[in-house]
Amino acid sequence: MSSITTGHLAKVLTSNSEQLLSGWLNGMLSRMVRRDKASEGETAQQASRFIALLAAAVAEGKSYDINAPVWGDVKALLSDISLARVRQGFSPIETATFVFSLKEPLFALLRTELAGQPEVLVEETSQTGALFDQLGLYTIAEYQKGREQVIMRQQQELLELSTPVVQLWKNVLALPLIGTLDSARTQVVMESLLQKIVETGASIAIIDITGVPTVDTLVAQHLLKTVAAARLMGADCIISGIRPQIAQTIVHLGVNLEDVLTKATLADAFVVALKRTGAIITHTDNKQ
């Protein structure tokens, strides 16, 4: 972009910062769906900071190319604002409005500043508009990046929450699985189980698949990998929750589970685990 007229924009930004900030905030806040004192105060602080950084970048860089190093602070601020608004539940349009709503009061000041120079006004308005388009698009891109990071973190947290490893007894762990068991979840399951084995020194782990809707070849392979990893850590595994339909499916698929002890219910698996740990099980009659 041409840099011959950047001085006009820099002058408007520095000489009319208070007027510009007031006009910008009035327009921006009027478009905000959610308004409260805290959000308005935060927006005012961000706007004031943005005008100061924008003026410095324009004056120092003599360019409207936001890829230049001088625009680093401006872009960093927009990144912070975008990420904060992702967490606060703002939409991409609401976030981009932070930048685009500055155009109107800024163009009004430029028209006043360059009233007697129509050709310069056209050039300056064109370049300033292109500059804000760049900044607005950058804000949306950073918002999208931040939202993807939040979604990925939430997915990871859900995976961890859906694979709890509980200690049923001394040296006995249980891992109840609910839902589909895919490659990504298997990795979380394996890591959670192995970590718990290390923490507790457990010798037996019960993997309960009562809540797993279907078992195909891939799911069976994932289970076998988890069992093998646990064995390497010194713990034997028992798979419980083998319903008749799942048993038929496993046989039909030709999956070899001969080396793995399986039980129909978690209770049956727990009894076996207690016996293996040397616990004495007694039955009492509660009848009066």
Disulfide bonds with the S-S distance in Angstrom:
none
